[in-house]
């Protein structure tokens, strides 16, 4: 069964303290892995798409990497405004699944000033 | 662009009542999704449409749920009758490219959600 697991469930950092969030997945034929950010009371906001192992994407203090089994979202020198829930989703590439996204439960990140 | 617009933002109703949630997707987007989010289960896809046609409704919990997309700029999700276990945040999202025949960026644009509480 296709599955996405994110860890840790919650993470509290001091401003400037770098860390990584993990998204591990089991899926038949990965078509893409996606990272989203969700602020309280808002809908998820798209961050990155990764298609193949070894690929990396960067945006400001965030860097996403992908292996054949997992993805990491590295946060370098975080600021309080990076506080949010980070969601990971995968899309399987096999026929018949209608290309649905399979979502993890997210990591809730709090960055203290 | 105004983004995906959902209404109402909050709905409190009593068990057995009919609930209708509304969504206006981003103009030009050809795919529309209805999701439900809870703490325990996270984001669950209920149904999605391509070019106003329902493609996959396997996530609709039961016959009490129905969704329509009469045109490219409007969709509804209806729950009748509502039950307390339906309490959740319901999100609508739209996308420019999400058909099975084309490469997808996986970039969905979400509305701010409708928080439903069924007493």
Interface residues (C-beta under 8 A of the other chain):
Chain A: X31 X32 X34 X41 X42 X43 X44 X45 X46 X49 X87 X89 X91 X98 X99 X100 X101 X103 X104 X105 X106
Chain B: X4 X42 X43 X44 X45 X48 X55 X56 X91 X93 X98 X100 X104 X105 X106 X107 X108 X109 X110 X111 X112 X113
